[in-house]
């Protein structure tokens, strides 16, 4: 969750917002074999929407506001929350790949 190297825990995992570095600056571990693909986005869509949708429904049934008010309130919450969660979820999935020794070469066609 600290977005650090899964092997040493010291080096930075990301270069920019979501781009993985080539390797760890501390231990030299090659990040090329680790790839989270769309996994973080899937988990965020499923888990975050399970939190946001009931809140939005409760808000609608409690206050009966027009749809534009919901757009003004919920769109920023959804977008900012999803972006904020993407980096830790991606780091967590990469750490799980390292922990369980999974890489792209494990899968044959």
BELMO-V638983 format. One record per residue. SS is DSSP state (H for helix, E for strand, - for the rest). NEAR is the number of other ideal C-beta (glycine too) atoms within 8 Angstrom. Layout:
BEGIN
[[SS,NEAR] [SS,NEAR]]
END
This chain:
BEGIN
[[-,5] [-,5] [-,9] [E,11] [-,13] [-,12] [-,8] [-,10] [-,7] [-,8] [-,12] [E,9] [-,12] [E,12] [E,6] [-,5] [-,7] [-,7] [E,7] [E,9] [-,12] [-,6] [E,9] [-,13] [-,6] [-,8] [-,9] [-,6] [-,11] [E,7] [H,12] [H,6] [H,8] [-,11] [-,7] [-,10] [-,4] [-,6] [H,10] [H,12] [H,8] [H,8] [H,10] [H,12] [H,9] [H,8] [H,8] [H,12] [H,8] [H,8] [H,8] [H,12] [H,8] [H,8] [H,8] [H,10] [H,8] [H,8] [H,11] [H,10] [H,6] [H,6] [H,5] [-,5] [-,7] [-,5] [H,5] [H,6] [H,8] [H,12] [H,8] [H,8] [H,9] [H,10] [H,8] [H,8] [H,9] [H,10] [H,8] [H,8] [H,10] [H,11] [H,8] [H,7] [H,11] [H,13] [H,11] [H,9] [H,12] [H,12] [H,14] [H,9] [H,12] [H,15] [H,9] [H,9] [H,13] [H,10] [H,7] [-,6] [-,5] [-,6] [-,8] [H,6] [H,5] [H,5] [-,5] [-,2] [-,2]]
END
